[in-house]
Amino acid sequence: MIMLYVAGRVLRDFGELIDSFLLPKTPTGFSMFVFLLLVGYACFAGIERMARLGEMFIPLVLLLLVLQVIFLSYRM
């Protein structure tokens, strides 16, 4: 029973942190639901699959970062 309380508390704290710092216009419930889906998928598929999925997305994230730098510097 205590573990369920701690898990709920961590989820709520994480949702509040996301809302106040990173995504202030996003509803709290939505950000908590996305985080809950991510944790559920990690529990279902395993940490190794999550790491491989992260490795697959690294080139996409780097490409978007380079495009962002190019677009921001070209803004002049």
ZIVEN-V597053 format. One record per pair of residues at least 12 apart in sequence whose C-alpha atoms are under 6 Angstrom apart, sorted by sequence separation. I is the first residue (numbers start at 1). J is the second residue. D is the distance in Angstrom with one decimal. If there is no record, write none. Layout:
# ZIVEN-V597053
i->I j->J d->D
i->I j->J d->D
This chain:
# ZIVEN-V597053
i->15 j->28 d->5.8
i->15 j->32 d->5.2
